[in-house]
């Protein structure tokens, strides 16, 4: 209804109400596109005047019937005028709850709804007089609404008018991907006993009486069908309910999950009331909840052409419903191989890599065979589709993450040269790298840098083509640390400010992190096993070993040669950054080979050691240490500055990059 038209009709309705009540005062308490509600006070009593769209005879008759079928749960209708769309409702003698938390109120409402639905089973012919939901009809209306135009959708309203044609088309495609699964779930749902459902069930449409009982009002959209049709806006997440109820390997069985708590309370109340067995309910509720979600969506088709102001009021709820549909279809697709393939292609094309990755990750925990089973879907994806590119990248990330949690296995992440040109893929890998590093305190990263650049750096180091201030520091048997000026091939942002490095450091050390040192540690042939050590003592020894202390400095070791078992690398005690020194020194060590281009991230507090060099060539490793802005390493650089750069080279950098060199020795 247009705003001006609604207010004019409200004045007409108020005059009509005067014929039935001696009205002393009136106050509008709700003004929405689908109707207005006012509180009327007459002879010391309170009533409600509802003004609905014209020709709302059905809604008014529904409200009357509901109050007769379940009088203890719904207020009675005093008078109604269907053609004019208005009715007067008796006071329900309830108030919005102020003493209960949101969860307590929802739990009370769900239990009360279950009680109502059990009572309604005995209503017989009265229940049969109410509108009944049929899956086939609902599906047809849904498909018409999500794609139709003004000529073929109800009174002229379509989903596109609320969220745009592109998103409406995506919603339709998602539903079509899961059409067979939805149909199968609906069959199970509609085998449940037919009972009364509210149709617009949320906390704004209920009140609490003085005796603590919940009463429901605004029954305009009530419908008969299986229990569960009214739940979608009350249980937190429809997708979460599906995960909880459906037989999936990674089903949500967390007793503390809010959605699971709501679902279990509702199921228990229905079983206790004798509505149906628990087995039948768990089998039928997924389809019933989904049908209710679609029922709420197509209700917006009945509004017809509405003003821009009214449209903005409706959009938020329509978007909520469509988001629930998207998330629910993603869950449903995991139960069918064909749907899984189509969903992967849909997400890759429309949602991008990160959403695709998250979906594959959830799939890996939900289906038997996990990530290995998912990898087999690649052969069924369109050969030219983007999903064919995304899927192996996603499964590689998941394997790396899962393997990192295995005992004695070094955490590793595999980058590719292509990743550096794909910002979305790189951003996801930065996020995963950050999580792995925070947990383990170390991370071997493959192909983080261009191998030709590292070859050039190695040659420059071996030829001594640089000017260094101070003396190299002996850091073990046949091991020397030399500060290398950020000059020549070393003055390359793809080395010290690569997008991957920058992304991880910003997340781990904050946006104002600095490059604290830039050195090469060279282990000569014959270098023996280094002693186990950390690069810096705990900043706060009195609280060391507490896992919630964030890093203050991170070392990135970049070998300038291939690392294999003969030339040796670095062994790390993963997780030792989170424990006290006594435990850290006793933790098992692990290492990994690295081809040129790989690197190792280490928390400054991590226990590690350099391995013996049994090869006939030196093992030069570039060490870049990044700090929080306030930290300076006062332990390791007595004989040489930790970071050196020529003035002209620093001045040539952009201002943002210059900030990383705050503590540098400038010559």
C-alpha positions as CSV (number, residue, x, y, z in Angstrom):
1,X,0.0,0.0,0.0
2,X,1.2,3.5,-0.8
3,X,2.0,5.6,2.4
4,X,-0.6,8.3,1.8
5,X,-3.2,5.7,0.7
6,X,-2.5,3.7,3.9
7,X,-3.0,6.7,6.2
8,X,-6.2,7.7,4.4
9,X,-7.5,4.2,4.7
10,X,-6.5,4.2,8.4
11,X,-8.7,7.2,9.0
12,X,-11.6,5.4,7.2
13,X,-11.0,2.3,9.3
14,X,-10.9,4.4,12.5
15,X,-14.3,5.8,11.6
16,X,-15.6,2.3,10.9
17,X,-14.2,1.1,14.3
18,X,-16.2,3.9,16.0
19,X,-19.3,2.0,15.0
20,X,-18.2,-1.0,17.1
21,X,-16.4,0.7,20.0
22,X,-16.6,3.9,22.0
23,X,-13.0,4.9,21.2
24,X,-11.3,7.2,23.6
25,X,-7.8,7.2,22.2
26,X,-6.0,5.5,19.3
27,X,-2.2,5.1,18.7
28,X,-0.5,3.6,15.6
29,X,2.0,1.0,16.8
30,X,3.0,-0.5,13.5
31,X,3.1,0.9,10.0
32,X,4.4,-1.4,7.3
33,X,3.7,-1.9,3.6
34,X,1.6,-4.9,4.3
35,X,-0.6,-3.3,7.0
36,X,-1.0,-0.9,9.9
37,X,-1.9,-1.7,13.5
38,X,-3.3,0.7,16.1
39,X,-4.1,0.4,19.8
40,X,-7.6,1.5,20.6
41,X,-8.7,2.3,24.1
42,X,-12.4,2.0,24.9
43,X,-14.2,1.9,28.3
44,X,-11.0,1.0,30.1
45,X,-10.2,-1.8,27.7
46,X,-7.7,-2.2,25.0
47,X,-8.3,-3.5,21.4
48,X,-6.3,-3.5,18.2
49,X,-7.3,-2.1,14.8
50,X,-5.6,-3.7,11.8
51,X,-5.7,-2.2,8.4
52,X,-4.7,-4.6,5.6
53,X,-4.6,-4.3,1.8
54,X,-8.0,-4.1,0.3
55,X,-9.8,-7.3,-0.5
56,X,-8.3,-9.1,2.5
57,X,-11.3,-11.1,3.3
58,X,-9.3,-14.3,3.4
59,X,-6.8,-12.9,6.0
60,X,-9.6,-11.7,8.2
61,X,-11.5,-15.1,8.0
62,X,-8.2,-16.9,8.8
63,X,-7.7,-14.7,11.9
64,X,-11.3,-15.5,13.0
65,X,-10.9,-19.3,12.4
66,X,-7.5,-19.4,14.3
67,X,-9.0,-17.7,17.3
68,X,-11.7,-20.3,17.4
69,X,-9.4,-23.3,16.9
70,X,-6.8,-22.3,19.5
71,X,-8.5,-19.6,21.7
72,X,-5.8,-20.0,24.4
73,X,-3.1,-19.1,21.9
74,X,-4.6,-16.3,19.7
75,X,-6.8,-13.2,20.4
76,X,-10.4,-13.2,19.1
77,X,-11.6,-11.0,16.3
78,X,-14.4,-8.6,17.4
79,X,-15.3,-7.4,13.9
80,X,-14.1,-7.6,10.4
81,X,-14.6,-6.0,7.0
82,X,-12.9,-8.2,4.4
83,X,-13.5,-6.1,1.2
84,X,-12.2,-3.0,3.0
85,X,-9.3,-4.9,4.6
86,X,-9.9,-4.0,8.3
87,X,-10.6,-5.8,11.6
88,X,-10.8,-5.2,15.3
89,X,-9.1,-7.7,17.6
90,X,-9.6,-8.2,21.3
91,X,-6.7,-7.5,23.6
92,X,-4.4,-10.5,23.9
93,X,-3.6,-9.4,27.5
94,X,0.1,-9.8,26.9
95,X,3.1,-7.5,26.8
96,X,6.5,-7.7,25.0
97,X,8.8,-9.6,27.2
98,X,11.3,-7.5,29.2
99,X,12.3,-10.1,31.7
100,X,13.4,-12.8,29.3
101,X,16.5,-12.9,27.2
102,X,16.1,-13.3,23.4
103,X,17.0,-17.0,23.7
104,X,14.6,-17.6,26.6
105,X,11.8,-15.9,24.7
106,X,12.4,-17.9,21.6
107,X,12.6,-21.2,23.5
108,X,9.3,-20.3,25.3
109,X,7.7,-19.4,22.0
110,X,8.8,-22.6,20.2
111,X,7.6,-24.8,23.1
112,X,4.3,-22.9,23.1
113,X,4.0,-23.2,19.3
114,X,4.5,-27.0,19.6
115,X,1.8,-27.1,22.2
116,X,-0.5,-25.1,19.9
117,X,0.2,-27.4,16.9
118,X,-0.6,-30.5,19.0
119,X,-3.9,-29.0,20.1
120,X,-4.8,-28.0,16.5
121,X,-4.6,-31.6,15.4
122,X,-8.0,-32.2,17.0
123,X,-9.6,-29.3,15.2
124,X,-11.0,-31.5,12.4
125,X,-13.2,-29.6,10.0
126,X,-12.3,-26.2,11.4
127,X,-8.7,-26.8,10.5
128,X,-9.7,-28.0,7.0
129,X,-11.4,-24.6,6.4
130,X,-8.0,-22.8,6.5
131,X,-5.6,-22.5,3.5
132,X,-3.5,-25.6,3.1
133,X,0.0,-25.6,1.7
134,X,0.8,-27.9,-1.2
135,X,4.4,-28.4,-2.3
136,X,3.8,-28.5,-6.0
137,X,1.8,-25.2,-5.9
138,X,4.4,-23.6,-3.6
139,X,7.2,-24.6,-6.0
140,X,5.4,-23.3,-9.0
141,X,4.7,-19.9,-7.3
142,X,8.3,-19.7,-6.2
143,X,9.7,-20.3,-9.7
144,X,7.2,-17.7,-11.0
145,X,8.3,-15.1,-8.4
146,X,12.0,-15.5,-8.7
147,X,12.1,-15.1,-12.5
148,X,8.8,-13.5,-13.5
149,X,8.2,-10.0,-14.8
150,X,5.3,-7.7,-14.2
151,X,3.1,-9.6,-16.6
152,X,3.3,-13.0,-15.0
153,X,3.9,-12.8,-11.3
154,X,0.9,-12.3,-9.0
155,X,0.0,-8.7,-8.7
156,X,3.1,-7.5,-10.6
157,X,5.8,-8.0,-7.9
158,X,8.8,-10.1,-8.6
159,X,12.0,-10.9,-6.7
160,X,14.0,-8.8,-9.2
161,X,12.1,-5.7,-8.0
162,X,13.6,-6.3,-4.5
163,X,17.1,-7.5,-5.1
164,X,17.8,-6.9,-8.8
165,X,17.6,-9.2,-11.8
166,X,21.1,-10.7,-11.5
167,X,20.7,-11.8,-7.9
168,X,17.1,-13.0,-8.6
169,X,18.4,-15.1,-11.4
170,X,21.2,-16.5,-9.1
171,X,18.5,-17.4,-6.5
172,X,16.5,-19.2,-9.2
173,X,19.6,-21.1,-10.4
174,X,20.4,-22.2,-6.8
175,X,16.9,-23.5,-6.3
176,X,17.0,-25.4,-9.6
177,X,20.3,-27.0,-8.7
178,X,18.7,-28.4,-5.6
179,X,15.2,-29.0,-7.1
180,X,15.3,-32.8,-6.8
181,X,16.7,-32.8,-3.2
182,X,14.1,-30.2,-2.2
183,X,11.3,-32.3,-3.7
184,X,12.5,-35.4,-1.8
185,X,12.7,-33.5,1.5
186,X,9.2,-32.0,0.8
187,X,7.8,-35.5,0.4
188,X,9.0,-36.5,3.8
189,X,7.8,-33.2,5.3
190,X,4.3,-33.4,3.9
191,X,3.9,-36.9,5.3
192,X,3.8,-35.3,8.8
193,X,0.4,-34.6,10.3
194,X,-1.3,-31.5,9.0
195,X,-1.5,-28.8,11.7
196,X,-1.7,-25.0,12.1
197,X,1.3,-22.8,11.2
198,X,1.6,-19.1,11.9
199,X,3.1,-18.0,8.6
200,X,4.9,-15.0,10.0
201,X,6.5,-16.3,13.2
202,X,8.9,-14.0,15.0
203,X,9.2,-12.2,18.3
204,X,7.4,-9.1,17.1
205,X,4.2,-11.2,16.6
206,X,4.1,-12.5,20.1
207,X,3.6,-11.3,23.7
208,X,3.8,-12.7,27.2
209,X,0.8,-12.8,29.5
210,X,1.0,-12.3,33.3
211,X,0.9,-16.0,33.8
212,X,4.1,-16.4,31.7
213,X,2.3,-18.0,28.7
214,X,3.2,-16.8,25.2
215,X,0.3,-15.6,23.0
216,X,0.6,-15.1,19.2
217,X,-1.0,-12.4,17.1
218,X,-1.0,-11.3,13.5
219,X,-2.3,-14.6,12.0
220,X,-3.0,-13.1,8.5
221,X,-0.6,-15.6,6.8
222,X,-1.6,-18.7,8.8
223,X,-1.5,-21.9,6.8
224,X,-2.1,-25.6,7.4
225,X,0.7,-28.0,6.7
226,X,3.4,-30.0,8.5
227,X,4.9,-28.7,11.7
228,X,8.0,-26.7,11.1
229,X,6.7,-24.3,8.4
230,X,7.0,-21.3,10.8
231,X,10.5,-21.9,12.1
232,X,12.9,-20.1,9.6
233,X,13.0,-16.7,11.3
234,X,13.2,-18.1,14.8
235,X,16.0,-20.7,14.8
236,X,19.0,-18.5,13.9
237,X,19.9,-20.3,10.6
238,X,18.0,-22.6,8.3
239,X,21.3,-24.0,6.9
240,X,22.4,-24.7,10.5
241,X,19.2,-26.6,11.1
242,X,19.8,-28.6,8.0
243,X,23.3,-29.5,9.1
244,X,21.9,-30.5,12.5
245,X,19.0,-32.6,11.2
246,X,20.3,-34.2,8.0
247,X,22.5,-37.3,8.0
248,X,25.9,-35.7,7.1
249,X,29.3,-36.8,8.3
250,X,30.0,-33.3,9.7
251,X,26.5,-32.7,11.0
252,X,26.2,-30.0,13.6
253,X,25.8,-31.9,16.9
254,X,27.3,-29.2,19.1
255,X,25.0,-29.0,22.1
256,X,25.9,-25.4,22.6
257,X,25.0,-24.3,19.1
258,X,22.0,-21.9,19.3
259,X,20.2,-23.2,16.2
260,X,20.6,-26.8,17.5
261,X,19.2,-25.7,20.9
262,X,16.1,-24.2,19.3
263,X,15.5,-27.2,17.0
264,X,15.9,-29.7,19.8
265,X,13.5,-27.8,22.1
266,X,10.9,-27.8,19.3
267,X,11.3,-31.4,18.5
268,X,11.1,-32.4,22.2
269,X,8.0,-30.4,22.7
270,X,6.2,-31.9,19.7
271,X,7.2,-35.5,20.7
272,X,6.0,-34.9,24.3
273,X,2.7,-33.5,23.0
274,X,2.2,-36.6,20.8
275,X,2.4,-34.8,17.4
276,X,4.7,-37.4,15.8
277,X,7.6,-39.7,16.7
278,X,11.0,-38.2,16.9
279,X,12.2,-40.3,13.9
280,X,9.4,-38.9,11.7
281,X,10.0,-35.4,12.9
282,X,13.7,-35.5,12.2
283,X,13.1,-36.9,8.7
284,X,10.4,-34.4,7.9
285,X,11.5,-31.1,9.5
286,X,14.2,-30.2,7.0
287,X,11.7,-30.1,4.1
288,X,9.1,-28.4,6.3
289,X,11.5,-25.6,7.4
290,X,12.6,-25.0,3.7
291,X,9.0,-25.0,2.5
292,X,8.2,-22.3,5.1
293,X,11.1,-20.3,3.9
294,X,9.8,-20.3,0.4
295,X,6.3,-19.6,1.6
296,X,7.6,-16.4,3.3
297,X,9.4,-15.4,0.1
298,X,6.4,-15.7,-2.2
299,X,4.3,-13.7,0.2
300,X,6.0,-10.7,-1.2
301,X,4.5,-11.4,-4.6
302,X,1.1,-10.4,-3.2
303,X,2.2,-6.8,-2.4
304,X,2.1,-5.9,-6.0
305,X,3.6,-2.6,-7.2
306,X,4.7,-0.6,-4.1
307,X,6.4,2.7,-3.5
308,X,10.2,3.1,-3.2
309,X,9.8,3.9,0.5
310,X,7.8,0.7,1.1
311,X,10.2,-1.3,-1.1
312,X,13.1,-0.3,1.1
313,X,11.2,-1.6,4.2
314,X,10.7,-5.0,2.5
315,X,14.2,-5.4,1.0
316,X,15.9,-6.3,4.3
317,X,13.6,-9.3,4.9
318,X,13.7,-10.4,1.3
319,X,17.5,-10.3,1.4
320,X,17.5,-12.3,4.6
321,X,15.3,-15.0,3.0
322,X,17.5,-15.1,-0.1
323,X,20.6,-15.4,2.0
324,X,19.0,-18.3,3.9
325,X,18.1,-19.9,0.5
326,X,21.7,-19.5,-0.7
327,X,23.2,-21.0,2.4
328,X,20.6,-23.8,2.6
329,X,21.1,-24.8,-1.1
330,X,24.9,-25.0,-0.5
331,X,24.2,-27.5,2.3
332,X,21.7,-29.5,0.3
333,X,24.0,-29.7,-2.7
334,X,26.5,-31.7,-0.6
335,X,24.0,-34.6,-0.5
336,X,23.9,-35.2,-4.3
337,X,26.9,-35.6,-6.6
338,X,25.3,-33.9,-9.6
339,X,24.1,-31.0,-7.5
340,X,27.6,-30.7,-6.0
341,X,29.2,-30.3,-9.4
342,X,26.6,-27.7,-10.5
343,X,27.0,-25.8,-7.2
344,X,30.7,-25.6,-7.6
345,X,30.4,-24.1,-11.0
346,X,27.7,-21.7,-9.8
347,X,29.8,-20.4,-6.9
348,X,32.9,-20.1,-9.0
349,X,31.1,-18.0,-11.6
350,X,29.0,-15.9,-9.3
351,X,30.6,-15.7,-5.8
352,X,34.4,-16.0,-6.5
353,X,37.2,-18.1,-5.1
354,X,36.9,-17.4,-1.3
355,X,33.2,-18.5,-1.2
356,X,34.0,-21.5,-3.4
357,X,36.9,-22.4,-1.1
358,X,34.7,-22.2,2.0
359,X,32.1,-24.3,0.4
360,X,34.6,-27.0,-0.6
361,X,36.0,-26.9,3.0
362,X,32.6,-27.4,4.5
363,X,32.0,-30.2,2.0
364,X,35.2,-31.9,3.0
365,X,33.9,-32.3,6.5
366,X,30.3,-33.2,5.5
367,X,30.8,-36.1,3.1
368,X,32.5,-39.4,3.4
369,X,35.9,-39.5,1.8
370,X,36.4,-35.8,2.5
371,X,38.7,-33.8,0.2
372,X,39.8,-36.9,-1.7
373,X,36.3,-37.5,-2.7
374,X,35.7,-33.9,-3.7
375,X,38.8,-33.9,-5.9
376,X,37.2,-36.6,-8.0
377,X,34.5,-34.1,-9.0
378,X,37.0,-32.2,-11.1
379,X,36.6,-34.6,-14.0
380,X,32.8,-33.8,-14.1
381,X,33.2,-30.0,-14.2
382,X,33.1,-28.1,-17.5
383,X,36.5,-28.1,-19.0
384,X,36.4,-24.4,-19.8
385,X,34.7,-23.4,-16.6
386,X,36.4,-21.4,-13.8
387,X,35.4,-24.1,-11.3
388,X,37.8,-26.5,-13.1
389,X,40.6,-24.0,-12.1
390,X,39.4,-23.3,-8.6
391,X,38.7,-26.8,-7.4
392,X,42.3,-28.1,-7.4
393,X,43.5,-24.9,-5.7
394,X,40.9,-25.2,-3.0
395,X,41.6,-28.9,-2.3
396,X,45.4,-28.2,-2.2
397,X,44.8,-25.5,0.5
398,X,42.6,-27.9,2.5
399,X,45.1,-30.7,2.3
400,X,47.9,-28.4,3.5
401,X,45.8,-27.2,6.4
402,X,44.7,-30.7,7.4
403,X,48.2,-32.2,7.1
404,X,49.6,-29.4,9.3
405,X,47.7,-30.8,12.2
406,X,49.2,-34.2,11.9
407,X,51.8,-35.1,14.6
408,X,55.4,-34.5,13.5
409,X,54.4,-33.1,10.1
410,X,55.8,-29.7,9.3
411,X,53.0,-27.2,8.4
412,X,53.3,-26.3,4.7
413,X,51.4,-24.2,2.2
414,X,51.8,-24.5,-1.6
415,X,51.7,-21.3,-3.6
416,X,52.0,-21.3,-7.4
417,X,53.3,-18.7,-9.8
418,X,49.7,-18.3,-11.0
419,X,48.5,-17.4,-7.5
420,X,50.6,-14.2,-7.5
421,X,48.5,-13.0,-10.4
422,X,45.1,-13.9,-8.8
423,X,44.4,-11.4,-6.0
424,X,41.4,-13.4,-4.7
425,X,43.2,-16.7,-4.6
426,X,46.2,-15.0,-3.0
427,X,44.0,-13.3,-0.4
428,X,42.5,-16.7,0.6
429,X,45.9,-18.3,0.9
430,X,47.1,-15.4,3.0
431,X,44.2,-16.0,5.3
432,X,44.9,-19.7,5.6
433,X,48.6,-19.0,6.0
434,X,47.9,-16.7,8.9
435,X,45.7,-19.3,10.6
436,X,48.3,-22.0,10.2
437,X,51.1,-19.8,11.4
438,X,49.2,-18.5,14.4
439,X,48.6,-22.1,15.5
440,X,52.0,-23.7,14.8
441,X,54.4,-20.7,15.0
442,X,56.0,-21.8,11.7
443,X,55.1,-22.4,8.1
444,X,57.0,-23.7,5.1
445,X,55.7,-21.9,2.0
446,X,56.5,-23.2,-1.5
447,X,57.0,-21.0,-4.5
448,X,56.6,-17.7,-2.5
449,X,59.3,-15.9,-4.6
450,X,60.5,-15.9,-8.2
451,X,63.3,-18.4,-8.5
452,X,65.3,-16.2,-11.0
453,X,65.3,-13.3,-8.5
454,X,66.8,-15.6,-5.8
455,X,69.4,-16.9,-8.2
456,X,70.4,-13.3,-8.9
457,X,70.6,-12.6,-5.2
458,X,72.8,-15.7,-4.6
459,X,75.2,-14.7,-7.3
460,X,75.5,-11.2,-5.9
461,X,76.2,-12.5,-2.4
462,X,78.8,-15.1,-3.5
463,X,80.6,-12.4,-5.5
464,X,80.5,-10.0,-2.5
465,X,78.9,-7.3,-4.7
466,X,77.8,-5.1,-1.8
467,X,79.1,-2.8,0.8
468,X,78.2,-3.9,4.4
469,X,78.8,-2.0,7.6
470,X,80.2,-3.9,10.5
471,X,81.5,-7.5,10.9
472,X,79.7,-10.8,10.2
473,X,78.5,-12.5,13.3
474,X,79.4,-16.2,14.0
475,X,76.1,-18.0,14.9
476,X,77.4,-21.5,15.1
477,X,79.8,-24.0,13.7
478,X,80.8,-22.7,10.2
479,X,77.8,-20.4,10.2
480,X,78.0,-16.6,9.7
481,X,75.3,-13.9,9.7
482,X,76.0,-10.9,7.5
483,X,73.8,-7.8,7.1
484,X,73.2,-7.4,3.4
485,X,72.4,-3.9,2.1
486,X,69.0,-3.5,0.4
487,X,70.7,-2.8,-2.9
488,X,71.1,-4.3,-6.3
489,X,68.9,-7.5,-6.7
490,X,68.1,-7.3,-3.0
491,X,66.3,-4.0,-3.6
492,X,63.2,-5.6,-5.0
493,X,59.8,-5.3,-3.4
494,X,59.0,-8.7,-4.7
495,X,61.5,-9.9,-2.2
496,X,60.8,-7.9,1.1
497,X,57.4,-6.5,0.3
498,X,55.7,-9.2,-1.8
499,X,52.0,-9.2,-1.6
500,X,51.9,-12.6,0.2
501,X,54.5,-11.4,2.7
502,X,52.8,-8.1,3.3
503,X,49.4,-9.7,3.7
504,X,50.6,-12.1,6.4
505,X,52.6,-9.5,8.3
506,X,49.7,-7.0,8.3
507,X,47.5,-9.7,9.8
508,X,50.0,-11.0,12.3
509,X,52.0,-7.8,13.3
510,X,49.5,-5.0,12.5
511,X,49.4,-2.5,9.6
512,X,52.3,-0.5,10.8
513,X,54.8,-3.4,11.0
514,X,58.4,-2.7,10.0
515,X,61.3,-4.6,8.4
516,X,63.7,-5.1,11.4
517,X,66.6,-6.9,9.9
518,X,67.8,-8.1,6.5
519,X,70.7,-10.5,6.7
520,X,72.1,-13.7,5.1
521,X,73.1,-16.6,7.3
522,X,75.5,-18.8,5.3
523,X,76.2,-22.4,6.5
524,X,79.5,-23.6,5.0
525,X,80.1,-27.2,3.9
526,X,80.8,-29.3,6.9
527,X,78.7,-27.1,9.2
528,X,77.4,-29.2,12.1
529,X,74.0,-29.5,13.6
530,X,73.1,-26.2,15.3
531,X,72.1,-26.0,18.9
532,X,68.3,-25.8,19.7
533,X,67.4,-22.2,20.3
534,X,64.9,-19.4,20.0
535,X,65.8,-16.1,18.2
536,X,64.7,-13.9,21.2
537,X,63.8,-14.5,24.8
538,X,60.2,-14.0,25.8
539,X,59.3,-10.4,26.2
540,X,57.3,-11.2,29.3
541,X,58.8,-14.2,31.0
542,X,56.2,-14.2,33.8
543,X,53.5,-15.0,31.3
544,X,55.5,-17.0,28.7
545,X,53.8,-20.1,27.5
546,X,50.4,-18.6,27.3
547,X,48.9,-19.3,23.9
548,X,47.0,-16.0,23.6
549,X,50.2,-13.9,23.5
550,X,50.5,-12.6,19.9
551,X,53.8,-12.6,18.0
552,X,56.1,-9.5,18.2
553,X,58.5,-10.5,15.5
554,X,58.5,-13.0,12.6
555,X,61.5,-14.4,10.7
556,X,61.2,-15.3,7.0
557,X,64.0,-17.5,5.9
558,X,64.5,-17.6,2.2
559,X,67.1,-20.2,1.0
560,X,69.1,-19.0,-2.0
561,X,69.7,-22.6,-3.0
562,X,67.5,-25.7,-3.2
563,X,67.1,-27.3,0.2
564,X,67.4,-31.1,0.4
565,X,68.4,-33.6,3.0
566,X,72.1,-33.3,2.1
567,X,72.5,-29.6,2.2
568,X,70.2,-29.4,5.2
569,X,67.6,-26.9,6.2
570,X,66.0,-25.8,9.4
571,X,64.2,-28.1,11.8
572,X,61.3,-26.6,13.8
573,X,59.4,-27.5,16.9
574,X,55.9,-26.6,15.8
575,X,53.7,-25.1,18.5
576,X,56.7,-24.4,20.8
577,X,56.0,-20.7,20.6
578,X,52.9,-21.3,22.7
579,X,54.4,-23.2,25.6
580,X,57.0,-22.6,28.3
581,X,60.7,-23.1,27.5
582,X,60.9,-26.5,29.3
583,X,58.2,-28.0,27.2
584,X,59.3,-26.2,24.1
585,X,62.8,-27.8,24.2
586,X,61.4,-31.3,24.4
587,X,58.9,-31.0,21.5
588,X,59.6,-33.1,18.4
589,X,61.3,-31.4,15.4
590,X,60.3,-31.5,11.8
591,X,61.6,-30.1,8.6
592,X,60.8,-29.9,4.9
593,X,62.7,-29.8,1.6
594,X,62.3,-26.5,-0.3
595,X,62.9,-25.8,-4.0
596,X,64.3,-22.4,-4.8
597,X,61.5,-19.9,-4.3
598,X,60.3,-21.5,-1.1
599,X,60.7,-20.0,2.4
600,X,60.1,-20.7,6.1
601,X,58.1,-18.4,8.4
602,X,59.0,-18.6,12.1
603,X,57.7,-16.9,15.2
604,X,60.7,-15.3,17.1
605,X,59.8,-17.5,20.1
606,X,59.8,-20.8,18.2
607,X,62.4,-23.4,19.1
608,X,64.4,-24.4,16.0
609,X,67.9,-25.4,14.8
610,X,69.9,-25.3,11.6
611,X,70.7,-28.8,10.2
612,X,74.1,-30.0,9.2
613,X,75.4,-29.1,5.8
614,X,76.8,-32.3,4.3
615,X,77.0,-30.9,0.8
616,X,80.0,-29.5,-1.0
617,X,78.5,-26.0,-1.4
618,X,77.4,-23.3,1.0
619,X,73.9,-22.9,2.1
620,X,73.1,-19.1,2.0
621,X,69.7,-18.2,3.5
622,X,68.3,-14.7,3.4
623,X,66.7,-13.9,6.7
624,X,64.1,-11.1,6.8
625,X,62.8,-10.3,10.2
626,X,59.6,-8.3,10.5
627,X,58.7,-6.6,13.8
628,X,55.8,-4.8,15.4
629,X,56.6,-1.1,15.1
630,X,57.6,-0.7,18.8
631,X,60.0,-3.7,18.9
632,X,63.8,-3.5,18.3
633,X,66.1,-6.5,18.5
634,X,68.9,-5.6,21.0
635,X,70.2,-9.2,21.3
636,X,71.6,-10.2,17.9
637,X,73.2,-7.1,16.4
638,X,76.1,-5.8,18.5
639,X,78.6,-5.9,15.6
640,X,76.6,-4.8,12.7
641,X,73.4,-2.9,12.0
642,X,70.4,-5.2,11.4
643,X,69.2,-3.3,8.3
644,X,71.1,-1.2,5.8
645,X,70.0,0.8,2.8
646,X,71.4,3.6,0.7
647,X,69.8,7.0,1.0
648,X,68.9,7.3,-2.7
649,X,67.4,3.8,-2.7
650,X,65.2,4.7,0.2
651,X,64.1,8.0,-1.2
652,X,63.1,6.3,-4.5
653,X,60.6,4.1,-2.6
654,X,57.0,5.1,-2.3
655,X,56.1,6.6,1.1
656,X,54.2,3.5,2.3
657,X,57.2,1.3,1.7
658,X,59.6,3.8,3.3
659,X,57.6,3.3,6.6
660,X,58.8,-0.3,6.7
661,X,62.5,1.0,7.0
662,X,62.0,3.2,10.0
663,X,64.9,1.6,11.9
664,X,67.3,1.2,9.0
665,X,70.9,2.4,8.9
666,X,71.0,4.8,6.0
667,X,74.3,5.3,4.2
